[in-house]
């Protein structure tokens, strides 16, 4: 997750389409990675959801309109609880595209 946030895998193509991309600061990237690692090992803590709710709310208040989860584990604890911000799960987009391809 930290690698994905820092290497431009999602950010570069999105920015190339004229969308401003905001990456969490270094401290948040480290924390997000730690949470993702714990989720990947099967640990779910209510504090994870609380952290993401605060993070999303902070980004929403600074003008962000959407967040890309960009990790299969993060949707387990990221709820669309921050008013107004859209949560985009790339796995949902990819599976929908696969289904359209398979059935068309």
C-alpha positions as CSV (number, residue, x, y, z in Angstrom):
1,X,0.0,0.0,0.0
2,X,2.7,2.5,0.9
3,X,4.5,1.5,-2.3
4,X,1.4,2.1,-4.3
5,X,0.9,5.5,-2.8
6,X,4.5,6.5,-3.4
7,X,5.2,5.0,-6.8
8,X,2.5,6.7,-8.8
9,X,0.8,3.5,-10.0
10,X,-2.6,5.0,-9.5
11,X,-1.8,8.7,-9.1
12,X,0.1,9.2,-12.3
13,X,-2.6,8.0,-14.8
14,X,-5.3,9.8,-12.7
15,X,-3.3,13.1,-12.7
16,X,-2.6,12.7,-16.4
17,X,-6.4,12.9,-16.9
18,X,-6.4,16.3,-15.2
19,X,-7.5,15.1,-11.7
20,X,-5.6,16.6,-8.8
21,X,-4.2,13.7,-6.7
22,X,-3.5,14.1,-3.0
23,X,-1.3,11.5,-1.3
24,X,-1.5,11.1,2.5
25,X,1.6,12.6,4.2
26,X,4.5,10.3,5.2
27,X,3.2,9.7,8.7
28,X,-0.2,8.6,7.4
29,X,1.4,6.4,4.7
30,X,3.4,4.6,7.4
31,X,0.3,4.1,9.5
32,X,-1.9,3.0,6.6
33,X,0.8,0.4,5.6
34,X,0.9,-0.9,9.2
35,X,-2.9,-1.2,9.3
36,X,-2.9,-3.0,5.9
37,X,-0.2,-5.4,7.1
38,X,-2.2,-6.2,10.2
39,X,-5.4,-6.7,8.2
40,X,-3.6,-9.0,5.8
41,X,-2.7,-11.2,8.7
42,X,-6.3,-11.4,9.8
43,X,-6.4,-8.8,12.5
44,X,-9.3,-6.3,12.6
45,X,-9.3,-3.6,15.3
46,X,-12.2,-1.1,15.6
47,X,-9.5,1.6,15.9
48,X,-8.6,1.0,12.2
49,X,-12.1,2.2,11.1
50,X,-11.9,5.2,13.5
51,X,-8.5,6.2,12.1
52,X,-9.7,6.0,8.5
53,X,-12.9,7.9,9.4
54,X,-10.8,10.8,10.8
55,X,-8.4,10.6,7.8
56,X,-11.1,10.7,5.2
57,X,-12.9,13.5,7.1
58,X,-9.7,15.5,7.2
59,X,-9.1,15.1,3.5
60,X,-12.8,15.9,2.7
61,X,-12.5,19.1,4.7
62,X,-9.4,20.1,2.7
63,X,-11.4,19.7,-0.6
64,X,-11.0,16.1,-1.6
65,X,-14.0,14.6,-3.3
66,X,-13.0,10.9,-3.4
67,X,-10.6,8.4,-2.0
68,X,-9.2,5.4,-3.8
69,X,-8.6,2.4,-1.5
70,X,-6.1,0.8,-3.8
71,X,-5.7,-2.3,-1.7
72,X,-7.9,-5.4,-1.2
73,X,-7.8,-5.2,2.6
74,X,-8.6,-1.6,3.2
75,X,-12.3,-1.7,2.2
76,X,-12.7,-4.1,5.2
77,X,-12.3,-1.1,7.5
78,X,-13.0,1.9,5.3
79,X,-16.6,2.7,5.5
80,X,-18.1,5.6,3.6
81,X,-18.8,7.4,6.8
82,X,-17.2,10.7,6.0
83,X,-20.0,12.9,4.6
84,X,-19.7,13.8,1.0
85,X,-16.5,11.9,0.1
86,X,-16.7,9.0,-2.4
87,X,-14.9,5.8,-1.7
88,X,-13.6,4.1,-4.8
89,X,-12.6,0.4,-4.6
90,X,-10.4,-0.5,-7.6
91,X,-11.2,-4.2,-7.0
92,X,-14.9,-3.5,-7.7
93,X,-14.0,-1.6,-10.8
94,X,-11.7,-4.3,-12.1
95,X,-14.2,-7.1,-11.4
96,X,-17.0,-5.2,-13.1
97,X,-14.7,-4.6,-16.2
98,X,-13.8,-8.3,-16.2
99,X,-17.5,-9.3,-16.2
100,X,-18.3,-6.8,-19.0
101,X,-15.5,-8.3,-21.0
102,X,-16.5,-11.9,-20.3
103,X,-20.2,-11.3,-21.2
104,X,-19.9,-9.0,-24.1
